[in-house]
Amino acid sequence: MTTIAPPPPAPPAEPAPAPLTPGGRTALRGLLVIVAAVLVAGTVVSLGVAAWGVSRIRVVADEKSLPKDMKALIIDTGDIPAAVRLTTDRDAAEPRASMRIVNSPNGGDQTLVVTQESGRTRLTVNGEGSHFMDWGRAGELTVTLPPELARRLSVTVQQDDGVLLAQADVDELVARNTDGAVVLSGAARRIDIRSQDGDIVAREPISVTETFNARVVDGNVSIDFKDAAPRKVDVVSVDGDIEISLPDLGHYLVRATGDSPQIRVPQTNDPARAAAEVVLQSDDGNITVSTLGRGPLSRR
């Protein structure tokens, strides 16, 4: 005969919390009101500061005509963070520069200044930005050229902070850029770029007839060449990748120094037979050389 043991006694129930006294309820309500008031006040103050800051921002605009017969143009933005756009316009009656910069009232007035020195035209952004709300200080400088003038022109761009958008066919392009990318399109006889903390890229295949030199620190170089390759391509990247595409028009003399460079173009050791000489060096990055149609732009 099986004996069924009785179930164990239920554990004693937890005592219910003591109800709040009228004084405790009043204190809790007061605490909640204080917390809500603090949150609302903080939000109002933050919105007020933001609105005050935005209300103090202003847009500085200026425009200048450039000489119609200039042969060399130097563009210098100084320490003003601004994108520089170099472009052409078939309907342009004269070369011109236009600027729009966002700044605070304490930043002073920024103006475009055009001067002549040693046969060269210098376009300078005059004035200094304010340290107040430095994040809001930025702008764009656009230089528009008639196409015939641009093809004969040597252009030098000097920037401390900002991207360069070169969208014109020029004779020579020299760029000195710190903390900003260089984006290329169009054509040139010669290109020479020195950049730091920014990439050097071609938005579309570019045409360069003589030399393409680039030195970049903490940035990648990605360029496609169309038509014929420059006679000399010389690229150095410190802590960045190099990707070059060349037209399929012959054998190339390629010297690449880096971590297992990938050379995918016909090669020759004879300078007389080479369609171009290509010298590439990456201290801490990959190097790829391929024929046009299999290079960086076609893979994007």
Secondary structure, DSSP 4 states (H G I P E B T S, - for coil): -PPPPPPPPPPPPPPPPPPPPHHHHHHHHHHHHHHHHHHHHHHHHHHHHHHHHHHH-EEEEEEEE--TT-SEEEEE-TT---EEEEEE-TT-SS-EEEEEEEE-GGG---EEEEEEETTEEEEEEES---STTGGG-EEEEEEEE-HHHHHT-EEEEEESSS-EEE-S--SEEEEEEESS-EEE-SEEEEEEEEEESS-EEESS-BEEEEEEEEEEES--EEEEB-SS--SEEEEEEESS-EEEEE-SSS-BEEEEESSS-EEES-B-S-TTT-S-EEEEEESSS-EEEEETTSSHHHH-
